[in-house]
C-alpha cells in the first residue's frame, strides 16, 4: 500500500562545477565518496536541496492537517 502511494522522481545530482555526478564504472572506493557527494547535494546548504524542500513541504502539510504521516525514501542503485 505505501509503495503504491509513493511518488518517485529522477533527480540527477551535480558536482559543484555543475558537471553531473556519475557513479557507473567507478571503483568501489570512488563510488562511496560520490554517494557522499550525492547526499550533500540532496541536502544542500542550509537544507536548500531537494530533501530540505521536501521536508519543508511535509512540515507545511502536517501543520495544515493534510497528512497524518510522511516518509521519504532515497534509493541509490548502480550496476
N, CA and C atoms as a LAMMPS dump frame, in Angstrom:
ITEM: TIMESTEP
0
ITEM: NUMBER OF ATOMS
237
ITEM: BOX BOUNDS ff ff ff
-5.0000000000000000e+02 5.0000000000000000e+02
-5.0000000000000000e+02 5.0000000000000000e+02
-5.0000000000000000e+02 5.0000000000000000e+02
ITEM: ATOMS id mol type element x y z
1 1 1 N 0.822 -1.188 0
2 1 2 C 0 0 0
3 1 3 C 0.872 1.261 0
4 2 1 N 1.882 1.313 0.865
5 2 2 C 2.725 2.508 0.944
6 2 3 C 3.472 2.742 -0.364
7 3 1 N 3.929 1.661 -1.013
8 3 2 C 4.642 1.828 -2.286
9 3 3 C 3.691 2.378 -3.338
10 4 1 N 2.471 1.898 -3.356
11 4 2 C 1.501 2.373 -4.344
12 4 3 C 1.208 3.86 -4.17
13 5 1 N 1.312 4.356 -2.953
14 5 2 C 1.032 5.766 -2.681
15 5 3 C 2.286 6.64 -2.783
16 6 1 N 3.421 6.016 -3.055
17 6 2 C 4.68 6.751 -3.118
18 6 3 C 4.839 7.446 -4.46
19 7 1 N 5.633 8.489 -4.436
20 7 2 C 5.98 9.21 -5.655
21 7 3 C 7.486 9.113 -5.821
22 8 1 N 7.93 8.719 -6.993
23 8 2 C 9.345 8.584 -7.267
24 8 3 C 9.751 9.628 -8.295
25 9 1 N 10.906 10.203 -8.104
26 9 2 C 11.408 11.225 -9.01
27 9 3 C 12.828 10.879 -9.427
28 10 1 N 13.163 11.217 -10.641
29 10 2 C 14.534 11.126 -11.109
30 10 3 C 15.167 12.48 -10.837
31 11 1 N 16.109 12.536 -9.933
32 11 2 C 16.741 13.79 -9.524
33 11 3 C 18.242 13.725 -9.75
34 12 1 N 18.698 13.979 -10.965
35 12 2 C 20.145 13.955 -11.179
36 12 3 C 20.838 14.972 -10.286
37 13 1 N 22 14.602 -9.789
38 13 2 C 22.76 15.48 -8.906
39 13 3 C 24.046 15.894 -9.601
40 14 1 N 24.566 17.048 -9.216
41 14 2 C 25.703 17.618 -9.915
42 14 3 C 26.819 17.998 -8.943
43 15 1 N 28.06 17.905 -9.45
44 15 2 C 29.215 18.394 -8.701
45 15 3 C 29.082 19.908 -8.564
46 16 1 N 29.907 20.504 -7.731
47 16 2 C 29.891 21.96 -7.569
48 16 3 C 30.22 22.686 -8.863
49 17 1 N 30.95 22.028 -9.767
50 17 2 C 31.289 22.647 -11.052
51 17 3 C 30.189 22.439 -12.098
52 18 1 N 29.022 21.982 -11.657
53 18 2 C 27.825 21.792 -12.494
54 18 3 C 27.89 20.579 -13.419
55 19 1 N 28.926 19.749 -13.277
56 19 2 C 29.004 18.507 -14.045
57 19 3 C 28.167 17.446 -13.339
58 20 1 N 27.485 16.564 -14.089
59 20 2 C 26.7 15.515 -13.436
60 20 3 C 27.58 14.556 -12.641
61 21 1 N 27.061 14.089 -11.52
62 21 2 C 27.778 13.095 -10.722
63 21 3 C 27.5 11.732 -11.357
64 22 1 N 28.548 11.07 -11.799
65 22 2 C 28.419 9.77 -12.451
66 22 3 C 29.018 8.691 -11.542
67 23 1 N 28.273 7.608 -11.374
68 23 2 C 28.694 6.52 -10.493
69 23 3 C 29.204 5.327 -11.299
70 24 1 N 28.532 5.024 -12.376
71 24 2 C 28.828 3.838 -13.168
72 24 3 C 30.281 3.81 -13.611
73 25 1 N 30.91 2.634 -13.466
74 25 2 C 32.278 2.443 -13.929
75 25 3 C 33.344 2.897 -12.952
76 26 1 N 32.96 3.424 -11.805
77 26 2 C 33.924 3.899 -10.812
78 26 3 C 34.307 2.762 -9.86
79 27 1 N 35.479 2.881 -9.253
80 27 2 C 35.907 1.898 -8.256
81 27 3 C 35.005 2 -7.033
82 28 1 N 34.97 0.954 -6.236
83 28 2 C 34.112 0.948 -5.043
84 28 3 C 34.457 2.107 -4.102
85 29 1 N 35.739 2.384 -3.919
86 29 2 C 36.161 3.489 -3.048
87 29 3 C 35.637 4.821 -3.594
88 30 1 N 35.783 5.01 -4.907
89 30 2 C 35.318 6.26 -5.536
90 30 3 C 33.796 6.363 -5.452
91 31 1 N 33.086 5.231 -5.603
92 31 2 C 31.621 5.248 -5.504
93 31 3 C 31.179 5.751 -4.141
94 32 1 N 31.852 5.312 -3.095
95 32 2 C 31.461 5.745 -1.746
96 32 3 C 31.609 7.254 -1.588
97 33 1 N 32.687 7.823 -2.106
98 33 2 C 32.854 9.274 -1.998
99 33 3 C 31.823 9.996 -2.863
100 34 1 N 31.452 9.403 -3.999
101 34 2 C 30.414 10.009 -4.843
102 34 3 C 29.042 9.934 -4.171
103 35 1 N 28.754 8.829 -3.474
104 35 2 C 27.493 8.733 -2.732
105 35 3 C 27.422 9.815 -1.657
106 36 1 N 28.545 10.073 -0.998
107 36 2 C 28.572 11.147 -0.001
108 36 3 C 28.313 12.493 -0.669
109 37 1 N 28.876 12.683 -1.842
110 37 2 C 28.655 13.937 -2.564
111 37 3 C 27.191 14.073 -2.996
112 38 1 N 26.589 12.966 -3.41
113 38 2 C 25.166 12.977 -3.77
114 38 3 C 24.324 13.345 -2.556
115 39 1 N 24.636 12.76 -1.402
116 39 2 C 23.887 13.074 -0.184
117 39 3 C 24.015 14.558 0.162
118 40 1 N 25.235 15.1 0.075
119 40 2 C 25.427 16.533 0.346
120 40 3 C 24.625 17.382 -0.638
121 41 1 N 24.607 16.963 -1.889
122 41 2 C 23.868 17.696 -2.912
123 41 3 C 22.365 17.66 -2.633
124 42 1 N 21.855 16.504 -2.211
125 42 2 C 20.423 16.385 -1.91
126 42 3 C 20.023 17.246 -0.718
127 43 1 N 20.9 17.332 0.277
128 43 2 C 20.605 18.153 1.452
129 43 3 C 20.779 19.625 1.112
130 44 1 N 21.858 19.967 0.419
131 44 2 C 22.124 21.358 0.065
132 44 3 C 22.607 22.146 1.269
133 45 1 N 23.001 23.381 1.042
134 45 2 C 23.428 24.227 2.157
135 45 3 C 22.187 24.796 2.836
136 46 1 N 22.17 24.746 4.143
137 46 2 C 21.027 25.215 4.938
138 46 3 C 19.731 24.54 4.52
139 47 1 N 19.816 23.25 4.185
140 47 2 C 18.658 22.442 3.796
141 47 3 C 17.908 23.015 2.6
142 48 1 N 18.648 23.572 1.629
143 48 2 C 18.015 24.144 0.444
144 48 3 C 17.919 23.146 -0.704
145 49 1 N 18.468 21.947 -0.531
146 49 2 C 18.427 20.935 -1.594
147 49 3 C 17.066 20.271 -1.677
148 50 1 N 16.989 19.22 -2.483
149 50 2 C 15.733 18.519 -2.703
150 50 3 C 15.138 17.975 -1.405
151 51 1 N 15.983 17.401 -0.538
152 51 2 C 15.463 16.857 0.719
153 51 3 C 14.951 17.953 1.644
154 52 1 N 15.686 19.054 1.73
155 52 2 C 15.238 20.165 2.57
156 52 3 C 13.912 20.717 2.104
157 53 1 N 13.745 20.842 0.798
158 53 2 C 12.483 21.329 0.25
159 53 3 C 11.352 20.356 0.535
160 54 1 N 11.631 19.06 0.388
161 54 2 C 10.62 18.032 0.659
162 54 3 C 10.21 18.055 2.129
163 55 1 N 11.174 18.189 3.027
164 55 2 C 10.861 18.237 4.456
165 55 3 C 10.035 19.476 4.813
166 56 1 N 10.352 20.613 4.198
167 56 2 C 9.562 21.828 4.43
168 56 3 C 8.127 21.629 3.968
169 57 1 N 7.967 20.982 2.815
170 57 2 C 6.614 20.724 2.295
171 57 3 C 5.847 19.786 3.222
172 58 1 N 6.504 18.721 3.702
173 58 2 C 5.85 17.801 4.631
174 58 3 C 5.449 18.507 5.915
175 59 1 N 6.335 19.37 6.418
176 59 2 C 6.021 20.128 7.626
177 59 3 C 4.815 21.031 7.392
178 60 1 N 4.803 21.708 6.249
179 60 2 C 3.688 22.597 5.912
180 60 3 C 2.373 21.807 5.826
181 61 1 N 2.422 20.669 5.15
182 61 2 C 1.218 19.841 5.039
183 61 3 C 0.771 19.327 6.396
184 62 1 N 1.735 18.929 7.231
185 62 2 C 1.402 18.443 8.572
186 62 3 C 0.774 19.518 9.437
187 63 1 N 1.265 20.738 9.3
188 63 2 C 0.709 21.847 10.08
189 63 3 C -0.711 22.166 9.646
190 64 1 N -1.029 21.846 8.413
191 64 2 C -2.375 22.104 7.9
192 64 3 C -3.266 20.877 8.001
193 65 1 N -2.807 19.857 8.735
194 65 2 C -3.568 18.627 8.934
195 65 3 C -3.966 17.948 7.633
196 66 1 N -3.178 18.124 6.612
197 66 2 C -3.474 17.471 5.339
198 66 3 C -2.948 16.046 5.308
199 67 1 N -1.957 15.758 6.166
200 67 2 C -1.409 14.41 6.203
201 67 3 C -1.264 13.98 7.652
202 68 1 N -1.241 12.678 7.866
203 68 2 C -1.017 12.178 9.215
204 68 3 C 0.381 11.607 9.365
205 69 1 N 0.954 11.099 8.294
206 69 2 C 2.326 10.594 8.331
207 69 3 C 3.001 10.923 7.02
208 70 1 N 4.308 10.93 7.035
209 70 2 C 5.07 11.157 5.811
210 70 3 C 6.358 10.381 5.871
211 71 1 N 6.82 9.977 4.719
212 71 2 C 8.082 9.238 4.661
213 71 3 C 8.816 9.621 3.393
214 72 1 N 10.13 9.615 3.494
215 72 2 C 10.982 9.881 2.342
216 72 3 C 11.904 8.684 2.183
217 73 1 N 11.946 8.162 0.985
218 73 2 C 12.858 7.058 0.697
219 73 3 C 13.787 7.491 -0.421
220 74 1 N 15.052 7.245 -0.215
221 74 2 C 16.036 7.533 -1.247
222 74 3 C 16.659 6.208 -1.65
223 75 1 N 16.617 5.931 -2.911
224 75 2 C 17.171 4.682 -3.395
225 75 3 C 18.325 4.991 -4.334
226 76 1 N 19.477 4.463 -4.002
227 76 2 C 20.645 4.575 -4.869
228 76 3 C 20.823 3.206 -5.516
229 77 1 N 20.855 3.171 -6.811
230 77 2 C 21.149 1.905 -7.467
231 77 3 C 22.248 2.141 -8.489
232 78 1 N 23.071 1.151 -8.625
233 78 2 C 24.124 1.212 -9.625
234 78 3 C 24.463 -0.214 -10.025
235 79 1 N 25.01 -0.308 -11.207
236 79 2 C 25.364 -1.622 -11.712
237 79 3 C 26.844 -1.796 -11.664
